[in-house]
């Protein structure tokens, strides 16, 4: 179910949790193409993201007791859209809607990062 026309987020910013290894690889290649833990954009067809409210729960669900360092990528929906990259809020289970990014992300479009 797609709900891209609903205003789920009062801010332009959305977030994606990744491993430090995948983030460093993206910096070298210039493109971030991981969807979620152990899955690429090509595997899934989009990149999973979260709103600020969903971030902690998503991190815990996806990475749980993962021992390696994690990084949060901070993304601007308007910046992605201006680059022709679609962001759609879609149901992720239990009636909760999450932002999905429908293209690999050029590193230059990432607003900032937070190391966890």
C-alpha positions as CSV (number, residue, x, y, z in Angstrom):
1,X,0.0,0.0,0.0
2,X,1.5,3.3,-1.0
3,X,0.8,6.5,0.9
4,X,3.3,8.9,-0.6
5,X,0.8,11.8,-0.6
6,X,0.2,11.7,3.2
7,X,2.3,14.0,5.5
8,X,3.9,11.5,7.8
9,X,6.9,13.6,8.6
10,X,6.9,17.2,9.8
11,X,10.5,17.6,8.7
12,X,12.2,17.0,5.4
13,X,14.8,14.7,7.0
14,X,14.7,10.9,7.0
15,X,17.3,8.5,8.3
16,X,18.9,5.2,7.2
17,X,21.0,3.0,9.5
18,X,24.0,1.2,8.0
19,X,27.2,-0.4,9.0
20,X,30.4,1.7,9.1
21,X,31.9,-0.8,6.5
22,X,29.0,-0.1,4.0
23,X,29.2,3.6,4.5
24,X,33.0,3.6,3.9
25,X,32.4,1.5,0.7
26,X,29.9,4.1,-0.5
27,X,32.3,6.9,0.1
28,X,34.9,5.2,-2.1
29,X,32.4,4.4,-4.9
30,X,30.4,7.6,-4.6
31,X,27.1,5.7,-4.4
32,X,25.2,4.2,-1.5
33,X,23.3,1.1,-2.6
34,X,22.5,-0.9,0.5
35,X,18.8,-1.4,1.3
36,X,19.1,-2.9,4.8
37,X,21.3,-5.3,6.7
38,X,22.8,-7.9,4.3
39,X,20.6,-6.7,1.4
40,X,21.4,-4.4,-1.5
41,X,19.1,-2.0,-3.5
42,X,19.1,-4.6,-6.3
43,X,18.0,-7.3,-3.9
44,X,15.0,-5.3,-2.5
45,X,14.2,-2.6,-5.1
46,X,14.4,0.3,-2.6
47,X,16.4,1.6,0.3
48,X,14.7,1.3,3.7
49,X,14.6,4.5,5.8
50,X,12.9,5.9,8.9
51,X,11.5,9.1,10.3
52,X,13.2,10.5,13.5
53,X,10.5,8.8,15.6
54,X,11.0,5.4,14.0
55,X,14.9,5.5,14.0
56,X,15.7,3.9,17.4
57,X,13.1,1.1,16.9
58,X,14.3,0.4,13.4
59,X,17.9,0.3,14.5
60,X,17.1,-2.2,17.2
61,X,14.9,-4.3,15.0
62,X,17.4,-4.5,12.1
63,X,20.7,-4.5,13.9
64,X,19.8,-5.7,17.4
65,X,23.0,-6.9,19.1
66,X,25.2,-6.3,15.9
67,X,28.7,-5.8,17.2
68,X,30.2,-3.7,14.4
69,X,29.9,0.1,14.3
70,X,26.8,1.6,12.8
71,X,26.3,4.9,11.0
72,X,23.0,6.9,10.6
73,X,22.8,8.6,7.2
74,X,20.7,11.8,7.3
75,X,18.8,12.4,4.1
76,X,16.7,15.3,2.8
77,X,13.5,14.2,1.0
78,X,13.5,17.4,-1.0
79,X,17.2,17.0,-2.0
80,X,16.5,13.4,-3.1
81,X,13.4,14.5,-5.0
82,X,15.3,17.3,-6.7
83,X,17.8,14.7,-8.0
84,X,15.0,12.6,-9.4
85,X,15.0,10.0,-6.6
86,X,11.5,9.0,-5.4
87,X,10.8,8.7,-1.7
88,X,7.5,7.0,-0.9
89,X,6.0,6.3,2.5
90,X,4.7,2.7,2.4
91,X,3.3,0.3,5.0
92,X,6.0,-1.7,6.7
93,X,3.7,-3.8,8.9
94,X,1.3,-3.2,11.7
95,X,-0.1,-0.1,9.9
96,X,3.2,1.8,10.3
97,X,4.4,3.7,7.2
98,X,8.2,4.0,6.5
99,X,10.0,6.1,3.9
100,X,11.4,4.0,1.0
101,X,14.0,5.4,-1.4
102,X,13.6,4.2,-4.9
103,X,17.2,4.5,-6.3
104,X,20.8,4.2,-5.1
105,X,21.9,7.4,-3.4
106,X,24.8,9.5,-4.6
107,X,27.0,10.2,-1.6
108,X,26.9,13.9,-2.4
109,X,23.2,13.9,-1.6
110,X,23.7,12.7,2.0
111,X,23.2,15.7,4.3
112,X,25.2,14.3,7.3
113,X,26.1,11.2,9.2
114,X,26.0,10.2,12.9
115,X,28.3,7.4,14.1
116,X,26.7,5.2,16.7
